[in-house]
Amino acid sequence: MLQNAFPKFKEKMAGENLPQIVIDTFEYYYAQLLSGKTGLLPESEIQPISELQNSEKLSNDFKEFGKKVLKNSVMIKLNGGLGTSMGLSEAKSLLKVKDSLTFLDIIVRQAISSEIPIVLMNSFNTQKKSLEILNNYKELKQTIPFDFLQHKIPKINSDNFEPIEFHNNKNHEWCPPGHGEIYTALVTSGMLEKLLSNNFEYAFISNSDNLGAVMDFSILGFFAKNNFPFLMEVTNRTEADKKGGHLAKHSNGQLILREAAQCHVEDESEFQNIDKHKFFNTNNIWINLKSLKNILEDNNNILGLPMIVNKKTVDPRNLKSQSVFQLETAMGSAISVFKNASAVVVPRTRFAPVKTTDDLLAVRSDNYILTEDFRVIVNPIRKLNPLYVKLDPKFYKHVDELDDKIPHPLSLVDCEKLIVNGNYSFGKNIKIVGNVKLENHSNEQMVIGNDHVLKTKQ
């Protein structure tokens, strides 16, 4: 019975004018789902990686070579996300993040400063407003379009493996296929061909919410001079990263990414062993576009990336709605597909994503500064351990709640840890020093007025 469901998906996708490559790719993963494939990677099939090139120790020759091939390079930003986890209903990159600038403003100014063209992978939800911002920057002079679109795929009813129907909101019947879809979308949009015909050979790809992902001439030179088809930036795992995916070497000799969802329960302690599996993926990726074109042509445009099965509800805001499967792939997992793919260890500064309002509050504070070339870095005057911020999700989970209760940047450069439990609002010129924990168990909002300094209690 299950095998007969694919024609329904095919009809549904064709009805939305989705390209044949997208339909074929969905069929490839749908067949895996039906066959019961789990995508699990047991510890016995992988080996840890002990040594990798460190980007901070690259010779000046690589930097000079990077400057030479900059004219053949393009920066691509993954810009399809809406930031729903922070209560946003538009592109996350349109959020004001630092000095009244949005993520997208900062990204564009980084590109202008580095003299590199910028291309966005948008979704239908993010395209219009993002392009309006880019079109306002007259300094962006480039021969290639500003964006291309990722596709949508059907959600799968987890009870019968058929296309889900949700009459309240037809949009909820569809989902993005994960950022691994970038390789398909580059082909179907014609962007890959446009880039190659305009002599662009090297693409630096990263998330639009990672303000640390700036052009680095040394890494570009290392990537280009070694003629790698694929290069992943990794950084050292810490205790905070132990549940995130890590880099390893497969028994076949190929580098591979292992995510938590691909880990056997009995392998969990090994998966979380940060001394054994030292490196995690920053999702800053370098691709040789000629190599990408060749490997796609050799595989009928299906790279065969490892499948990720996400179990969700059809209405993401209603946890009692029908459960569905969403089939996804991860961009970085292509490291296992490209022969001679490599990885480079980068400093933590190149991985500075804003995933929560905790992160947003920290970046907006004086603990971070915006440099002249529009990099967001930790304030050099900070002398403490990395800042830790934890806001009560009951009151600060969404951006509008944060903006309402903490409308002005806090001074956190002398703060080591800030924990807020309960409902507080903050005035102007508030400075937090040392380790501060605020507790409000009442139903009333507590107000911290202007010009206050909150310090560690002695």
C-alpha positions in Angstrom: 0.0 0.0 0.0 2.8 2.5 0.9 4.6 2.0 -2.4 1.6 3.4 -4.3 1.7 6.8 -2.6 4.5 8.4 -4.6 2.3 9.2 -7.7 0.2 11.4 -5.3 3.4 13.3 -4.3 4.5 13.6 -7.9 1.1 15.0 -9.0 1.1 17.4 -6.1 4.6 18.7 -6.8 3.9 19.0 -10.6 0.8 21.0 -9.7 3.1 23.6 -8.1 5.4 23.6 -11.2 8.4 22.2 -9.2 11.3 21.2 -11.5 11.7 17.5 -12.4 15.1 17.4 -10.6 13.3 18.4 -7.3 10.6 15.7 -7.9 13.3 13.1 -8.6 15.3 14.1 -5.5 12.2 13.8 -3.3 11.5 10.4 -4.8 15.0 9.3 -4.0 14.6 10.2 -0.3 11.0 9.0 -0.1 12.0 5.6 -1.3 14.7 5.5 1.5 12.0 6.4 4.1 9.7 3.6 2.9 12.5 1.1 3.0 13.1 1.9 6.6 16.5 3.4 6.2 17.6 5.3 9.3 20.8 7.0 8.2 22.5 5.8 11.4 26.3 5.9 11.6 27.6 3.5 14.2 30.8 4.3 16.1 32.4 1.1 14.7 32.2 2.5 11.1 34.1 5.8 11.9 37.4 7.0 13.2 38.1 10.3 15.1 40.2 13.0 13.4 43.2 14.1 15.4 45.0 16.6 13.2 43.8 19.2 10.7 45.3 22.4 9.2 44.7 25.4 11.5 43.7 28.5 9.5 45.6 30.8 11.9 48.9 29.1 11.0 48.5 29.4 7.2 51.5 31.0 5.5 51.3 34.4 3.9 51.6 32.8 0.5 48.0 31.5 0.9 46.8 34.9 1.8 48.4 36.5 -1.3 47.0 33.7 -3.5 43.5 34.3 -2.0 43.7 38.0 -3.0 44.7 36.9 -6.5 41.7 34.6 -7.0 39.2 36.9 -5.2 38.0 38.0 -8.6 36.8 34.4 -9.3 35.0 34.1 -5.9 31.5 34.7 -4.7 29.8 34.8 -1.3 26.5 32.9 -1.0 24.3 33.3 2.1 21.6 30.9 3.2 18.7 33.3 3.7 15.6 31.2 3.6 14.9 31.1 7.3 12.1 33.0 9.0 13.4 32.8 12.6 10.2 31.3 13.8 11.9 30.0 17.0 12.2 33.7 18.0 8.7 34.5 17.0 9.5 36.2 13.7 7.3 35.9 10.6 9.8 37.4 8.1 13.4 36.8 7.1 15.6 36.4 10.2 18.2 38.4 8.3 16.0 41.5 8.5 16.3 41.6 12.3 18.1 44.6 13.7 21.1 43.1 15.4 23.8 45.7 16.0 24.0 49.5 15.9 20.6 49.7 14.2 21.8 47.5 11.4 20.2 44.2 10.3 22.0 41.0 9.6 21.6 41.7 5.9 22.9 45.3 6.2 26.0 43.9 7.9 26.5 41.1 5.4 26.2 43.5 2.4 28.7 45.9 4.0 31.1 43.0 4.6 30.8 42.1 0.9 31.4 45.7 -0.2 34.4 45.9 2.1 35.9 42.7 0.7 34.9 43.6 -2.8 33.2 40.3 -3.4 29.8 39.7 -5.1 27.0 38.5 -2.8 24.2 36.0 -3.7 21.3 35.0 -1.4 19.6 31.6 -1.4 16.1 32.9 -0.6 12.8 31.2 0.0 9.5 32.5 -1.3 9.0 33.9 2.2 12.2 35.9 2.3 12.8 37.0 -1.3 10.8 40.2 -1.7 12.0 42.2 1.3 15.6 40.9 1.1 16.0 42.0 -2.5 14.5 45.5 -1.6 17.4 45.9 0.9 20.1 44.8 -1.6 18.7 47.0 -4.3 19.2 50.0 -2.0 22.9 49.5 -2.0 24.1 51.2 -5.1 27.8 50.2 -4.2 26.8 46.6 -5.0 27.9 46.4 -8.6 27.8 42.8 -9.9 27.1 41.0 -13.2 25.2 38.2 -11.5 21.7 38.2 -10.0 21.4 38.9 -6.2 19.5 35.7 -5.5 18.1 32.3 -6.4 15.3 30.4 -4.8 15.2 27.2 -2.7 12.3 24.9 -3.3 9.6 23.5 -1.2 8.6 19.8 -0.8 5.5 18.1 0.6 5.2 17.1 4.2 4.4 13.4 4.7 1.6 12.1 6.9 3.4 9.9 9.4 0.4 7.6 9.7 0.0 6.5 6.1 3.1 8.0 4.3 0.8 10.0 2.0 0.8 13.7 1.3 -0.6 15.6 4.3 -3.7 17.6 3.8 -4.3 20.6 5.9 -7.3 22.7 4.8 -6.9 25.4 7.4 -3.7 26.6 5.8 -2.4 25.0 2.6 1.0 26.5 3.2 1.5 24.1 6.1 1.4 21.2 3.7 4.9 22.2 2.5 8.3 22.5 4.1 11.8 23.5 3.1 14.1 20.5 2.3 17.0 21.7 4.5 20.0 23.7 3.3 21.4 20.6 1.6 19.1 21.6 -1.2 21.4 24.4 -2.2 23.1 22.1 -4.7 19.8 21.3 -6.5 18.6 24.9 -6.4 21.9 26.2 -7.9 21.2 24.0 -10.9 17.4 24.5 -11.3 17.7 28.3 -10.9 20.4 28.5 -13.6 22.7 30.2 -11.0 25.4 27.6 -11.2 25.7 28.1 -15.0 25.6 31.9 -14.6 28.4 31.9 -12.0 30.6 29.6 -14.1 30.0 31.5 -17.4 31.0 34.7 -15.5 34.3 33.0 -14.4 33.3 32.5 -10.8 35.0 29.3 -9.6 35.0 29.5 -5.8 31.9 29.9 -3.6 32.0 30.7 0.1 28.7 29.6 1.6 27.4 30.3 5.1 24.3 31.0 7.2 23.0 34.6 7.1 22.8 34.6 11.0 26.5 33.8 11.4 28.1 37.2 11.7 31.5 35.6 12.0 31.4 34.1 8.5 33.4 36.8 6.7 35.7 36.5 3.7 39.1 35.3 4.7 41.9 35.6 2.1 44.1 33.0 3.7 41.4 30.3 3.8 40.4 31.2 0.2 44.0 30.8 -0.9 44.4 27.5 1.0 41.2 26.2 -0.6 42.1 27.4 -4.2 45.8 26.6 -4.2 45.2 23.0 -3.0 42.4 22.6 -5.6 40.1 21.1 -3.1 36.6 20.4 -4.5 35.0 21.1 -1.0 36.4 22.6 2.2 34.6 22.7 5.5 35.5 25.2 8.3 35.4 23.3 11.7 36.2 24.5 15.2 36.9 22.8 18.4 34.0 21.3 20.3 33.3 22.5 23.9 31.0 21.1 26.5 28.3 23.3 25.1 28.7 21.7 21.7 28.7 18.0 22.7 25.2 17.3 21.4 25.9 18.9 18.1 27.3 17.0 15.0 31.0 16.3 14.6 33.4 15.6 11.9 34.9 12.0 11.5 36.5 9.8 9.0 34.5 6.9 7.6 35.9 3.4 7.3 36.1 4.0 3.5 38.6 6.9 4.2 36.2 9.7 3.4 35.5 12.6 5.7 32.0 12.5 7.0 29.6 14.5 9.3 27.8 12.7 12.0 24.7 14.4 13.5 23.0 13.4 16.7 20.1 12.0 14.7 22.5 9.5 13.1 23.9 8.2 16.4 22.9 4.9 17.9 21.7 5.2 21.6 24.6 2.9 22.7 27.1 5.2 21.0 25.8 8.4 22.6 28.6 8.7 25.2 31.2 8.3 22.4 29.3 10.8 20.2 29.5 13.4 23.1 33.1 12.7 23.9 34.7 16.0 22.9 38.2 14.8 23.5 37.7 12.0 21.0 35.6 13.7 18.4 37.2 17.2 18.6 35.7 19.1 15.7 32.2 20.4 14.7 30.9 22.0 11.5 30.5 25.8 11.5 28.4 25.5 8.3 31.0 27.8 6.6 31.6 25.9 3.4 33.9 26.5 0.4 32.9 24.9 -2.9 34.7 24.6 -6.2 31.9 25.3 -8.6 33.5 23.4 -11.5 33.8 20.3 -9.3 30.2 20.7 -8.2 29.0 20.9 -11.8 30.9 17.7 -12.7 29.7 15.7 -9.7 26.1 16.7 -10.3 26.3 15.8 -14.0 27.8 12.4 -13.1 24.9 11.6 -10.7 21.8 12.9 -12.6 21.8 16.0 -10.3 21.2 13.9 -7.2 24.2 14.1 -4.8 22.8 11.4 -2.5 23.4 13.3 0.7 22.5 11.5 3.9 18.8 11.8 4.7 17.6 13.5 7.9 14.0 12.6 8.9 12.4 15.3 11.1 9.2 14.4 12.9 7.0 17.5 13.4 3.4 18.5 13.5 1.7 19.8 10.4 0.9 23.1 12.1 4.2 23.9 13.9 2.4 26.1 16.4 -0.2 23.4 17.3 1.6 20.4 18.8 -1.7 18.5 18.8 -2.1 18.7 15.0 -1.3 15.6 12.8 2.3 14.4 13.0 4.3 14.5 9.8 7.7 13.6 8.4 9.9 16.3 6.8 12.7 15.0 4.7 15.8 17.1 4.9 19.5 17.1 4.0 22.4 19.2 5.4 24.7 21.3 3.2 27.8 20.2 5.1 27.1 16.5 4.7 28.3 16.9 1.1 31.8 16.5 2.6 31.2 12.7 2.3 30.3 13.0 -1.4 33.3 15.0 -2.8 36.4 12.9 -3.3 39.4 14.7 -1.8 37.2 17.0 0.3 39.0 18.6 3.3 38.5 20.6 6.4 40.3 23.4 8.2 40.2 24.4 11.9 39.1 28.0 12.4 38.9 30.2 15.5 35.6 30.3 17.3 35.2 33.9 16.1 34.1 32.6 12.7 31.2 30.8 14.3 29.0 33.5 15.9 25.4 32.5 15.1 22.4 34.3 16.7 19.9 31.4 17.4 18.1 32.8 20.4 17.1 36.0 22.1 20.0 35.2 24.6 22.4 35.5 21.7 20.7 38.6 20.4 20.9 40.4 23.7 24.6 39.6 24.0 25.4 40.8 20.4 23.5 44.0 20.9 25.5 44.8 24.0 28.9 46.4 24.3 30.4 43.0 24.8 30.6 42.9 21.0 31.7 45.7 18.6 31.4 46.3 14.9 34.8 46.8 13.2 35.5 49.2 10.3 35.2 46.3 7.9 31.9 45.2 9.5 33.0 42.2 11.4 31.2 41.6 14.7 33.9 40.7 17.3 34.2 40.4 21.1 35.1 43.8 22.5 38.9 43.9 22.9 38.6 45.5 26.4 36.8 42.4 27.7 39.1 40.5 30.2 36.7 37.8 31.4 35.7 34.3 30.2 33.1 34.1 27.4 29.8 35.7 28.3 26.9 33.5 29.4 23.4 34.9 29.1 20.2 32.9 30.0 16.9 34.7 29.8 13.6 33.2 31.1 11.9 31.8 27.9 8.5 32.4 29.5 9.1 36.2 29.1 11.9 36.7 26.6 11.7 33.9 24.0 10.4 36.1 21.2 12.1 39.2 19.8 9.1 41.4 20.4 9.1 40.4 24.1 12.8 41.2 24.3 12.4 44.6 22.6 9.5 45.4 24.9 11.3 44.5 28.1 14.9 45.4 27.2 14.6 48.2 24.6 18.1 49.5 25.1 21.4 47.6 24.8 22.8 46.5 28.2 26.5 47.0 29.1 27.8 43.4 29.5 31.5 43.9 28.8 32.3 43.4 32.5 29.7 40.6 32.9 30.6 37.0 33.1 27.1 35.5 33.6 23.6 37.0 33.5 20.6 34.8 34.4 17.1 36.3 34.4 14.3 34.3 35.9 10.9 35.9 35.9 9.4 39.1 34.5 11.8 42.2 34.5 12.0 45.3 32.4 15.2 47.3 32.0 15.7 51.0 31.5 18.5 52.9 29.8 22.2 52.7 30.7 22.1 49.5 32.7 25.5 47.9 33.5 25.9 44.3 34.6 29.1 43.4 36.4 30.3 39.9 37.3 27.8 37.1 37.9 24.3 38.4 38.3 21.2 36.3 38.8 17.8 38.0 38.9 14.8 36.1 40.4 11.2 37.3 40.3 8.7 34.7 41.4 5.7 37.2 41.6 3.1 37.9 39.0 4.1 41.6 38.8 6.8 42.9 36.5 9.8 44.2 38.3 11.4 47.4 36.8 15.1 48.1 36.8 15.3 51.8 36.3 17.7 53.9 34.3 21.4 54.3 35.2 21.6 51.2 37.4 24.7 49.0 38.0 23.9 45.4 38.9 26.9 43.5 40.5 27.7 40.1 41.9 26.3 39.8 45.4 29.2 39.5 47.9 
